[in-house]
Amino acid sequence: MKHPSVNSVWNISIFQKINPVIRILIFSDILVVMTRLGFIAPIFALYITDKIPGGNLEVVGIATTIYMLSKSLLQIPVSVMIDKIKGEQDDFIAIFLGTFWFSLTPLLYIFIDSIFQLYVVQFLLGVSAAVLFPSWTAVFTRHIDHEHEGIEWGTYFTVTDLSSAIGAALGGIIAYRLGFNYLFGLASVISFIGVFVLLSIKNDMRFVKAKKSNF
């Protein structure tokens, strides 16, 4: 029995077979994930201890906890609300607003000058994540191509992991040579491109809603 070679698998033109909604979601998330997990996450503790008055490792831990708690506690209620509303317009709005706030956060880091302000931003970041992640996953799941679930999820995780790896290297270089403010500004600009890329699938969300309302 003949098995396809690695080259022949890649020659199937995987990206061309993925439907446009999935492609846009992946491309948008590449930009957002690269800046959040690549640019910012690796140097976040150093930023807090070096740039925020009174910042130390204890503050780093509390700031991370505030983000994770607000995200975790709100995700289920948001998920329930999303599932109750028919159609995908609400999902799209949640994705857009959540990604918008994610993109705005790096700019806020530039102006933070107290631990309290840091905690407030981390809380709001957790809220935006709680709105964004369930809605993004719901839309991705609905539009994923039948019998290509594995390759499309695999493609998503592969390209976002690779973008995070590249972003981590670039983020460290930029922060070291140009400073945190320049890094945060660039991260926000790149991430905002990912936000507005989402507008290209807005009409697809309306189509799904209209189709469901006929039942």
N, C-alpha and C positions, 0 to 999 in steps of 0.2 A: 504493500500500500504506500502510495506517494504522499509525503507530507510537504506542505508549502514551506519554502525557505523563508528566512527572515526578510530578505530583500523583496520577495514576492508579496509578503504580508504588507510591507510598507508601500508597495506599488499599487495597492488597492485604492489609493487616494482617500484615505480615511477622512480627512478634513472636508473633502468635497461631498462626502456622503452624509455628514452630520447636518441636520436641518438648521436653518438660519437662526432660530431662537436659541438653540443650544450653543451655536458658534458665538453669538453675541454675548451670551452669559459668560462663556468661558473667557472670551477676549477681555471683557470688562473686568472680570475678577482677576485676570493676570495683572492688570495695572494696579488694582486696589490691593491685592495680596502682596505684590512685589514691594509696594511702598510701606504697608503696615507691618508685615512679617519680615520683609527684607531690610528696608531702610531703617525702620524705627525700633522694632523689637530687640535686636541684638545690642543696641546702644542705649536702651531706655533707662536702665539702672544707672549708667554712667551720667546720663543727662540729669537725672534727679539729684544725684550726689554732688555733681559739679556745678549745676546752674540754679538750682532752687534753694533759697536760703533755708537752712535747717534740714535740708535733705540728707538722708542717710539710708542705710540698708533696711532699717525698720520702716521707713516711709515707702520705700520701694515695695516691700511686702504688703503693706496696707493698701497702697494704690492698686496693686494687682488684684488683691482680694475684693476691693470695692467694685472693680470692673467685672470680675467673674461672678460675684454675688448678684449684682443688678442684672446681668445677662441671664444667669441661670434661673433666677426667680421669676423673671418676666416672660421667658420663652414659651412656657406651656400656655399661659393665658393668651398670649398673642397667637399661638398656633391654633388654639380653639376658635378664636375669633375669625381667623383667616379661613378655616375650614367651614365655618357657618355661613359665610358670605359667598353666594354663588358667583361664578365667573372669576376672572383674573385681574380685573381692574384694581381691586384692592391690593392684590399681591404686587402688582407693578408699582403702585404708589408706595407701598411699604419698602420694596426693593430700592426705589429711587431715593426716597427720603433717608433710609438707613445708610445707603452708600454715600449720599450727599454729606451726611454728618460725619461719617468715617473720613471723608476727604477734607472736611473742614478742621478736624481735630488737630492735625499737625500744625496748622497756622496758630491755633490757640496755645499750643505748647510754647510758641515764641514769646507770648505775652504773659505767661504764668510767672508770678513772682512771690507766691506763697504756697505753703503746703495745702491749705484749705482750697485754694483755687484748683490745684492739681486733683484733689479728691472729687471736686464737683465735675471737672472734665471727665474723669474716669467713670464716674457714675453715669453721666450722660452718654459716654461711649458705650457702656454696657447696655443702656436702654436702646440705643440705635442698633447694636448687635442683636438684641432680642427681637427687634422688629425685622431686621434684615435677613438673618439666617434661615428662619422657618419659611419665610415667603420665597426666598431665592431657591431653597431646596424644593419647595412645592412646585414652582414653575418648571424647574429643571426636570423634576420627576414626571410631570405631565407631558412635557414635550420631547422627552427622550425617545429615540427611535426604537421600535419594538425589535427585539432580538439583537440589538446593538448596545444594550445597557452596559455591559462590561467594558467594552471598548470606549464608550463615551465618558463613563465615570473615570476609567483609567486615563483617558486623554486629559480630562480635567485635572486630576491630581498630579499627573506627570508635568504638565506645562506650568501649573501654579507652583509646584515644588521647585522646578527649574528656575522660574522667575524669582522665587524667594531666595534661592541660592545666589543668583546673580545680584539681586538687590542687596543681600547681606554684605557681599564684597564691596559693591559700589557705595553703599551707605557708610561703611567704615572708612573708606577712603575719603569720601566727601566730608564727613564729620571731622576727620582728623586734619584735613588740609584746608577746609573752608569754614568749618564751624557748624554748630547745631542749627542755627537759624537758617543758613543756606540749605542745609539738608531738609529741614521741615518744610521750607517753602517749595523746594523742588518736589518733595514727596506729595504735597498737596496739589500742585499743578498736574502731575502725572495721574494722580488718583481721580481728579476732577474730569480728566479726559475719559476715564473709565465710567464715570457717572453719566456723561452726556452721550456716550456710545449707546447706553441703554435706551435712549429715545428712539432708536431705529427699530425697536421691537414693540413700540407702544401700540401700533395698529394690530399687531398679532394678538395682543392681550384683549383688545376690543372684539376681535373676531371670535375668540373662544367664548367670551361672555355672551355674545349674541347667539351663538350656537346652543349654549346650555340653556338659555332662557326660553327656547322653543319647546322644552319638555314639559 
